[in-house]
Every structure is written in C-alpha cells, then in structure tokens.
Amino acid sequence: MGTIGLVYHLREFRSFHPFPLELLLVSVLRILAIVSGAYMLRGANWARWLAVSWIALHVGVSYFNGWGEMAMHAAILVVFAVALFNKRAGEYFTGQ
C-alpha cells in the first residue's frame, strides 16, 4: 500500500506551488509503510510494530473524515493486528 500511495501522490509534487507540507508528510508515511513491509519480509520484529502503528495512525486521522472511513481503517487494523501478533507470526518475528 505504501508503494501504491507513493506513486499516486508523486504526480501531485509538480502541480503545487507553493509546496504543501501535508504532501511531504503523506509521502514520508508512505515510505515508512514501504520500509515496514520490506523489513517484515526479513523478519524484523520492530517492522510489525511500525506497520500496526501506521494503520493505527490512519484510524486516528480518518476520524476527521467520517465514521465509515474510520470503521474501515479500524477493521483493517484489527486484521493486521491479528495476523501480525498471533503465535505463528510471533515465532516468525522472533526467529524461533
């Protein structure tokens, strides 16, 4: 999702003058998602925490965009948390 979002927002970089700070912040968050995904594939425990934090941030931000969007992000957060913190995932991320 980080890569898709970053590519989507890259086209916005040249259309704004003066440059909005929000676009830079969104891009940094997308890059964090990419880093998190790459390091989760390598089994880095901190990366799963970063991924869940990234989605939790989306839940908080989507509060301002309406209940429907917030509910969707909250559901995604639950799915990610269950997938990343079950017993088998714990074994993968701790190297057991």
N, C-alpha and C positions, 0 to 999 in steps of 0.2 A: 504493500500500500504506500509505503514511503516513496518508492521509485515512481509509481504512477502519479502520486500527488506532486512530486517534484517536477516531473516532466510537464504536467498540466500547468503548474504555476510558472515554469520557465518562460512561457510565451508572454506572461504579464510583465516581465522585467523590463522590456523595451517600451512598453506602452505607457508607462507612468513617468511623469516629470512634474514636480519633484518626486523622488523615490519614496514610497511609503514604508515606514518602519515595520508595519504589520506583515508585509510581504517577506521581508528578511526574516522575521521571527517564524513565520509559517515554514519557510524554506529550511531553517535550522531544525525545526521539529521534524520535518520530513527526512532530513539527513540523519537525525537521531534514530528514526524508525528503521532506516536502511542499515545503520551500524548495528542496531539491536538485532535485526534479523540475521545479518551475516554472522555475528558472534553467537547467536543462539544455535546456528547450524554447527558451530565449532564447539558447542557445549559449555559456553561461558555462563555461569550462574548469574552474574550481575546483569547479563543481557536480558534475561527473562523478567527481572525486576524492572528494568528500563522499559521493556515492552508494555508491561502492565501499568506502569506509571504513565506512559504515553497515552494509553487508552483512557485511563482514569482522568487525565487532563482533558481529553475530549468530552468526557461525561460532564465535567465541570463547565467547560466552555459552551457546550450545547444547551446548558440550562438557559442561556440567554436567547437561544433560537427556537425555543418551544419544547413542549413536553414530548411530542412524538420523536423528535430528533434525540432528545436526551434519553428516552426509553430505549431507542435503538442502540445508542452507544453503550448504555448500561448493560443491555443484553450481550453485546459483543465483549464487554469487559468480563462478564460472568463466564462466557465461553472460553475466553483466553485464560482466565484465572484457573478454571477447572483443568484445561488442557496443559497449562504450564506448571501447575503445582500438585498434580496427582502423584501417586507413588512411582510410577514408571518414569515420569518426567523428572522427578527428583533424583532417581538413580542415574538418568542420563546426564543431568547437570552437575551431579556431584562425582561422576566418574566411577560409580560402583558397578 
